[in-house]
């Protein structure tokens, strides 16, 4: 991953840390990381012609204090070939990174097009983590 791609993911982590529900930190031990961030090839499992970001989630076998199966580990990534194909700029791709990080934290797709977890971007240049996204995260992590 190049320095621009690392900065993109660092920014996504900072956005989620900024809502004060989770505290994500970087580790140099990739193999033992809870969330692994990588570039994904366009021929990977679950990828179709329109996929630009993807999340592979493994849930825990026991429930957390909120009663949910917590995320055990996740592999999330951007498909650089697809971002280039669709001519997505840095800001657009950064929105996708925030969305995929939301999945790694346990958030599903939203039905509200204003939420960052909506499956199709409305306006990635202005779309940010919403109060609904934050409340769902608080609920999942039992921090209401």
C-alpha positions, 0 to 999 in steps of 0.5 A: 500500500502506498503512502496516499492509500495509507493516508486515506485509511488513516483518515477513515480511522480518525473519522470513526475515532472522532465520534468517541465510541471506539478507539482504533489504533494501528499495529505493526503486527498485521497478522494479529490485527483485528481489522486488516486493511489491504488493496483488493484485486478485482477478481476477489470473492464477492467482487462484481463489475461495480465494486470499489470497496469490500469487507470480509467479516468474521464474527465472534461465536459469543455475544458481547455485552449488548447481546450481539455477535461482535466482530472477531476480525475483518479484512477491508479494502479498496479495489484500486483498479476499480477506483481508477476505472470509475475515475474516483478521486481521493475524496470519493475513495476516502468516503468508501474507506469510511464506509468499509471501516463502518462494516469492520466495526459491525455496521450494516447498510442503512436505508437512509441515503444520508448515512455513511452506511447507505450502500450507494453514495449520495454525495461522497464529497459532503456525506459524513458519519451521521447521528444515526450511524453513531447511534447504531455504533453506540448500540452495538458497543453498548455505549448508549 
